[in-house]
């Protein structure tokens, strides 16, 4: 597949193999012990060796969270960094991580929603691909395999109505809308020639409108080649689809709605093909 980012070398970490060591960290805030145990067991069942960052259970200080991630990046035995926790503070550390090491000794970053800003920062500063999502049934194919991932639009999803026509290729960038808007102006990479990935949780209608309007009016959406829209969960009240259609249609690019992101693991930061006609998003692997 030809990438719109032909001039950019995507940095792909090595694929995971049974016996590899992975590290649980809490970049968004401290999780509870039960979550660490649950995620750790899923990973162990895949044959991985699992350890937790020093501050995974008390990640209240931004310096501690940075240290946990940087230690994992610099440890040659760690093959993947798995984010746990459901806080809202990932943006506080997005500028402070060891991007030089990430570019030269790439480690796989796995994170979801609030970790969007970290995926964007690692792409912008190091060209590093990652996995958007959590370790679940789809995770092994994405983290252990090197085949393209095909994601099919769910016709029963509420955002499936946004689907238009046409095809587009470009590097897949994005994730949580609020985190994309937060990243604008400092760690949001250029979206020129990219396919924009969008989803949201718990946003009011006016927030969705303001954030997308800001991204559009400041030129951050200029050159986007396509938009893949996932779920907008617990958003509103009001007609969320009307606002999304009103803000995205003027881009004049293919839109694929109903993309089941957030319900599995997918690569981000790699070339992708959006085919609105067939309802598919085909993404090149994040690992090599």
N, C-alpha and C positions, 0 to 999 in steps of 0.2 A: 504494500500500500504506500502510495506517495504521501509524504507529509508536507503540510504547509510550512513546517519549520525545517525545511531541508538544510538550512544553514546552521541549525542547532544540533549538537550531538547530545542526544538523550543519554543520561547516565543511568544505567540499569544495574541495580545490585544483583549479585548472584541469586539464583533461585534457591529456595530452601530444600534441604534434604533431611531425611530421618537422621537423628543424632545431632543436628545443629542446635546451638545454644541461642535462645531468644530471651529478651529482657522486657519485663513489664514496667512501664513508667506511667506517671500521672501528670501529663502536661497541662491539663485543664483544672486540676484541683484533686484533692484526695478522694479516692473511692473508698467503699467499705471493704472489709476483709472478705466478705462473701463473694464480691465481684472478682477480686483477685484470685480466689480459690476456684471459682467457676471457669474463668477464662484460662487460668493456668491448667486446669484439668483438660479442657478442650485441646489445648496445644500439646499436652503430654500424650493424649490419645492419638495424636498424629506422629508420635515418635520423636518429639522435640524435647530438648532439655530446657527447662524454664527457671528463670530467676527473677526476682523483683528488685527494682531500684531501691537504693538505700532509703529514699524518702517517699516511696510509693504510697505508704499509708499515712504520711503526715505532710503531704506536699502543699503546704500553705504558703511557704516563702518562695518567691520567684527564683531566687538564687539556688535554692535546693532543687527546684524542678529543672533548671538549666544544667546543673551539675549532673543530675541523673541521666539526662539525655546525652550530654557531652561525654560522660564516662562510657556510655554504651557505644557511642560513635567511635571512640578511640580504642576500644577493646576489640582486638582482632578476632577474638573468639565469639563475639556477638554478631549474629547474622541478621537479626531483625529486632526492631523496636516496636513493641505493641502498646498502644495507648489504652489505658483504662481510666475510669472516672467520668463523671458527667458534669464537671464544673464549667465555668464560662471564662476562664482566665488565660487561655492559650495565647491570646493576643499580647499579653504582657511579656512573653518570652520569645516572640517570633523574630525579633531583631538580634537576639543575643546568643544564638547557638553557633556551634563550630562548623560553619558551612565549608570551610576549606577542607577539613577532614572528610566531610560528607561527599565532596566532589571527587576526592582522590581515593578514599577508602569507603565506597558507598555501602550503606547499611539500609535494609528495607524498612521503611516507615509504614506502619499500619495504623490508621486512625480514621475517625468518623466525625461528621458534623462539626463540632467545635475545633477539631484538628484541621479543618479546611485551611485555616490561615497558616498552619505549619507546612502543609503540602505546598501551598502557594509560595511560601518563603523558601523552602528547599528547592523548588523549581526555579524561582527567580534568582537565587543566589548561587545555586550549585547545579542546576539542570537535572535534578534528581527526580526520577519517577518513583511512585509509591502505590500503595493500595488504599482505596477509600472504602471503608466498611469495617466489619468486625470479623473475628474468626468464627465462621459458621460452616454450614455444609458446602458453600461455594468457595470457601477460602483455599482448600488444598489445590484446586485446579488453577487458581490465580497465583498462589505463592510458590507452589512446587512445580508448576508447568510453564512451558514457554510457547504455548499456542495462543493465537488471538482469542479473546473472549467476546462472545456474541450475546448481547443483551436485547431481549425482545420487549417491545412496548406491551403493557397490560391494557387491553381494551376496556377493562372494568375500572381502571384507575380514573379518578376525577380529572386529572390533567391530560388524559388521552384526547380530550376534545380539542386541545390546542394544536394537534398534529396537522401539518400542512402538506406540501408536496416537495419533492426534489431530494438531491443528495449533496453532501458536503464532506470534505476531508480537512483535517487539521488536528493539532495536538489537543487532547481533551484536558481542559483545565476548569477548576471550579469546585462546586460542592454546595455547602450551606450558603444561602444568599446573604445572610447577615454578616458572615465572616468574609465573604468576598467584598462587601461594601466597607467593612472595617479595614480591610487590607489596602483599599484604594489610596494611592498617594505615597505608600512606603514599601510594602512587600507584595503588592499585586503586580504580577508580571504583565507584559503587554499581551493583550488578547487578540491582537491583529493576526488573522489567519488561524485562529483557534476555534475549536468547538467548545462552547460554554456549557458547563454542567450546572444546573440549578435545582435546589430543593430548599425547603424551609420548615421550621418547626416553631409554633407559638408566636408568629408575627401578626400584628394587627394589619388591617388592610392598608392603613395610611403608611405604615412602615414599609410594606412591600412596595408601595407606589413611590415613596420618597427615595428609597435606596436605589431602585431601578432607574428612576428619573435622574438621580445624581450621577450614576454610572454612565448614563447615556449623555447627559449634558456636559459632562467633563471629558467626553471623548474616550472613556475607558472601554466602551463597547464598539468603537470604530474598528471595522475590519473583521469582526466576528463572522465566521463562515457558517455557523449553524448553532442551534440551541437544543440541548437535551434537557427536558424538564421532568423531574421526579415528583414526589409527593409534597404538597404543602399541607402539613398536618397541624391541626388545631390552630389554623390561621383564620382571621376574620374578626368579628362578624362582617358579612357582606359578600359580594360576588368576587371571590379571589380570581376566578378565571377571566373575568372581564378586565381586571386590572393587569393581569399577566398578558393577555392578548393585546391590550392597549399599549403596553410598554414594549412588547417584543415584536409585534407585527411590523412596526416602522423600520426594523433592521433589514427587512426584505430578504431574509435567509430562511432555509429550511428549518422547521421546528418539529421535533419529535417529542410528544408528550407521553405520559404514562410510563416513563422509564422507571423500573423498579430499583432505583438506587436507595440505599438505606435498608434494603431487605436482603443484602448480600454484599459480597466484596467484588470490587472492580478495579482495574488499573486506572491511574490518573497520571498525567504528565507524559503520555505516549501518544503516537499518531492513532487516529480513529477515523472511521467512516460512518457518518450518520445517513441513513437511508429512510427518509420519511415515507417513501412509497411502499417499502416492504415492512416498515415498522421495526427496524433493527438498528442497533448501535454496535459496531464491530471495533474492538479496541485491541491494539497491539499490547503484548505482555509488558509488565513493569519489571520483569526479572529476565536475566540472561542465562 
